[in-house]
């Protein structure tokens, strides 16, 4: 295993989903589903690609989307034991929030998404530690450094 599984930002998910009117959410869930297949590899299951699940969700007026998310949450809960984690929320809780969310004008849908993303992040972190995959090094840029001064054309200016 040499590919680090990235954790997902819950704040970024909600912000960009709102700004893009849900388009970002489609790409987000697609990548999350692929990453979950990597995290849970060897359990004998495969998460359906989100593009097809989204299509079925549109046809079934959102019902299949709830089922897809329930299966995702349950798969994370079952595979958490492999990484010595305990995830209390499974498919039942996610299904309840998603279903009640539709009835209550969408109030539970963000909660069910939050639960799935939180559980995913826990397992991704454990997976990366289990496989000794290092944290990515962030390059810090010093905005106040005097090392190099460039003019507007990108040429170095002598001080």
C-alpha positions in Angstrom: 0.0 0.0 0.0 1.6 3.2 -1.1 -1.3 5.5 -1.7 -2.4 7.6 1.2 -6.2 7.9 1.6 -7.0 11.5 2.2 -9.3 12.7 4.9 -12.3 14.8 3.8 -13.2 18.2 5.1 -16.8 18.3 6.3 -16.8 22.1 6.2 -15.4 22.1 2.6 -18.0 19.5 1.5 -21.0 21.6 2.8 -19.6 24.9 1.6 -18.7 23.8 -1.9 -21.9 21.8 -2.3 -23.9 24.9 -1.5 -21.8 27.2 -3.7 -22.0 24.8 -6.7 -25.7 23.9 -6.1 -24.8 20.3 -5.4 -22.4 19.6 -8.3 -19.5 19.3 -5.9 -21.4 16.7 -3.9 -21.6 14.4 -6.9 -17.8 14.4 -7.3 -17.3 14.2 -3.6 -19.4 11.1 -3.1 -17.8 9.5 -6.2 -14.3 9.9 -4.7 -15.5 8.9 -1.3 -17.0 5.7 -2.7 -13.7 4.8 -4.5 -11.7 5.5 -1.3 -14.0 3.3 0.7 -13.4 0.5 -1.7 -9.7 0.8 -0.9 -10.2 1.1 2.8 -12.5 -1.9 3.0 -10.7 -4.0 0.4 -11.0 -7.7 1.2 -14.4 -7.7 2.9 -16.0 -9.3 -0.2 -18.1 -6.2 -1.0 -17.8 -3.3 -3.5 -19.4 0.1 -3.2 -21.4 1.0 -6.3 -20.0 3.8 -8.3 -21.8 7.0 -7.3 -22.6 8.0 -10.9 -24.9 5.0 -11.3 -26.2 5.4 -7.7 -27.0 9.0 -8.5 -28.9 8.0 -11.6 -30.9 5.4 -9.7 -31.6 8.0 -7.0 -33.0 10.4 -9.6 -35.3 7.7 -11.0 -36.5 6.6 -7.5 -37.0 10.2 -6.3 -34.1 10.0 -3.8 -34.8 6.6 -2.3 -31.9 4.8 -3.8 -29.6 7.6 -2.7 -30.6 6.9 0.9 -30.1 3.1 0.4 -26.6 3.8 -1.1 -25.7 6.0 1.9 -27.0 3.3 4.3 -24.9 0.6 2.7 -21.9 3.0 2.9 -22.3 3.7 6.6 -22.9 0.0 7.4 -19.8 -1.0 5.4 -17.7 1.5 7.3 -19.1 0.3 10.7 -18.3 -3.4 9.9 -14.8 -2.7 8.6 -13.9 -0.4 11.6 -13.2 -3.5 13.6 -10.3 -4.3 11.2 -8.6 -1.1 12.4 -9.5 -1.6 16.0 -12.1 1.2 15.9 -15.6 1.3 17.2 -18.2 3.2 15.2 -21.5 3.5 17.0 -23.5 4.9 14.0 -24.3 2.4 11.3 -26.7 2.2 8.4 -29.8 2.4 10.7 -28.9 5.8 12.1 -27.9 7.2 8.7 -31.1 5.9 7.2 -33.2 7.4 10.0 -31.6 10.8 9.6 -31.8 10.7 5.8 -35.5 9.6 5.8 -36.5 12.0 8.5 -34.5 14.6 6.7 -36.7 14.3 3.6 -39.8 14.5 5.7 -38.5 17.5 7.7 -37.6 19.5 4.6 -34.0 18.3 4.4 -32.9 18.9 8.0 -31.5 15.4 8.6 -29.7 14.9 5.3 -26.6 17.1 6.4 -26.5 15.1 9.6 -26.4 11.8 7.9 -23.7 13.1 5.5 -21.7 14.4 8.5 -21.9 10.9 10.2 -20.7 9.1 7.1 -17.8 11.6 6.5 -16.8 11.5 10.2 -16.7 7.7 10.2 -14.8 7.7 6.9 -12.2 10.1 8.3 -11.7 7.9 11.3 -11.0 4.8 9.2 -8.9 6.7 6.7 -6.7 7.9 9.5 -6.4 4.4 11.0 -5.7 3.0 7.5 -2.9 5.4 6.9 -1.3 4.7 10.3 -1.8 0.9 9.9 0.1 1.0 6.6 2.8 3.5 7.8 1.8 6.1 5.2 3.4 9.4 6.3 1.4 12.6 6.7 1.8 14.8 3.6 4.3 17.6 4.3 2.8 21.0 3.9 5.0 23.6 2.3 4.8 26.8 4.3 5.4 29.9 2.3 6.9 32.8 4.1 5.2 35.9 2.7 7.6 38.2 4.4 10.9 36.7 3.3 13.6 38.9 1.8 15.2 36.0 -0.1 14.0 36.9 -3.5 12.3 40.0 -4.9 10.7 39.9 -8.3 9.4 42.7 -10.5 6.1 42.5 -12.4 7.7 40.6 -15.3 9.1 37.9 -13.0 12.7 39.1 -13.2 14.8 39.2 -10.1 15.4 42.7 -8.8 18.7 43.5 -7.0 18.3 45.3 -3.8 
